[in-house]
Amino acid sequence: MTPDQIWRTLSVACTTPGHPLRTPTLATVDGTTPSLRMVVLRAVQPEAYALVFHTDTRSAKWTQLDENPAASVLTWDPEQQIQMRFSGQITRHAPGSELANSAWDQLPPHTKETYAGAAPGGALEATSGTGKNAFGVLIFTAQTLDWLRLSRDGNTRALVDLATARMDWVAP
């Protein structure tokens, strides 16, 4: 799979419900401890090597990314038996920013409702009515990609430096 194919596949994933790459794992750092969660891939910016996610700004990840913007994204395609591990940095776009407002305006009503309830990890009975004021956008800019394909005919692995487009085939 070439880098262009990877970004095309990710572009298809963000608009295809049920696509295995649509819900990758996002890893952030909480002090010295990794913190992982599933996220929904909302958009892809291939020219910037960027993945776009939405988040509740009351969540732990929002604070973690304020303290340390380093992050990793992991995808797994069970049909193709391909794992991709991206490492990079996240830029946060807070409620009221141009990007957050634009993304909010495109959300369906049922998705907007998820931001109006209790803060993530909060009491179920709590409601805040914040909605748009709790909606943020995360742009993950990948710097490296560790690509692995599992196969009975032999596993293959490539390390890619996205800034230089250097790809090295290495032992899996």
N, C-alpha and C positions, 0 to 999 in steps of 0.2 A: 504494500500500500504506500503510495507516494504522499508527501505532505499535502499536495493539492487534493488528493482523494480523501485524506483524513478530514480536511476542513469542509469539503463538500458533504461528506457523510455526517459531520456534526451539524452542518446547516440543515440537512434534511431532518435530523433527529429533533431539533428544537421545534419543528412544526408538525411532527408526526406522533400523536398519542400512542403510547405503547412501545415506541422505539427504545431498544435497550440503552442507547447512549443519551436518552433524554433526561435521565435522572442519575447523574454521576454523584460520586462522593466528594465533598469538599472538606479538606483538612485545614484547620487553622491552629494557632498556638495559644493556649491558655496558660500564661506564665511559662512553665517549662514542660507542660503536658500537651500532647497532641489532642485535638478535639475534632471529631469527625461527625458529619451528618450528610444525609441525602439532600440534594437540591434539585430544582427543575431548571434545565437549560432553557433560557428564554430567547437568546439570540447568539449569533456568532459573527465576529468581525475578523474574517480571515486575513485581511491585509495588516491587521494589528496583532495577530495571533491572540485574539481576545475572545473570552466566553462571558456571557452576560447572565446574571442571576438576579432575582428579586429577593428581598428579605424584609423581615419585620425589624425595624431599628431598635426595638426593645429587647431583641434577642441577644444572647451571650456572644454570638459571632460578631455582631456589630461592634461591641466593645473590644473584643479580642483583636479585631482588625484595626481598630484605632491605635491600639498599643503595639501591634506588630502586623504589618500588611503582607507578610510572607504567607503563602498558601500553596496547597497542592490540590489537584483535581484528578480523580481516578475514575476511569470508565472501564466497563467490561462488556464485551459483545459475546454472549454465549454461543450464538450460531457460528460466528467467524472464529471464535476462540482467541480473540484479540483483547489484550489489556493495554490501556494507554495511561501513563502517569505523567501529568504535566506539573511542572513547578514554576512558580512565578510570584507575582505581586498583585494585590487587589487594591483598586481605587474605589472608595465609597462615595456614592452620590446620595446625599441626605434628602429628607423630605423637603419639598419646596424648590429643589434644584431643577433646572431646566430638564435634565434627563429624567429625573424621578417624576416630574409632572407629566412629561410626554408619555412615559411608560404607564403611569396610572390611568391616563385618559384612554388607553387602549385595552385596559383590563375589562373582562366581563363582570357584571354585577356580583356573581357568586364568589369570584376571587377577591373583589374589593371587600366583601363582608368578612373575609378571614383576617383582615387587618383591623377590624373594629372590635374584636373580642378581647379577651384577656391576653396579657402579655405572655409570650412563650415561656412555659415553665411556671406560670402564675396559677392562682386558684381558678378552678373551672367556673365558679360562680361569678367571678369578677368580670366586669366589662368596663371598657374605657371609652368607647365611642370615638377613638382616635382616628381610625381609618387612614385617610391620606396622610395624616401627620405621623404615622408609624411606618410608612412605606419608603423603602430605599432601594437603590439599584447598586449592585456590585459588578464591577468590571474586572475580571481576572485576566491579566496579561501574562501569557505563558512565555517563559524564557527557555525552558528545556522540555523535551519530550522523551520519555523512556517507553518505547513501543515493543511489545512482546506478543508473538503469536505462538500458541501451543498447537502442536501437531504430532501425530504418531510417527510421521515421516521425519521428524526433527523439529525442535523448537527453534525459532529465530527471534533475534532481538536487535534493535537499533537504538542508539542514543543520538538525539538530534539537538543541536544548538540552534534555536530558531533565529537568533540574531544574525548568525553567520551562514545559516543553511547547511552547516556541516553535519553530515550523517555518518556515524561510525557503526558498522556491524560488529557486535560483540557477542561473547558467549552468553547464552541465556542463563 
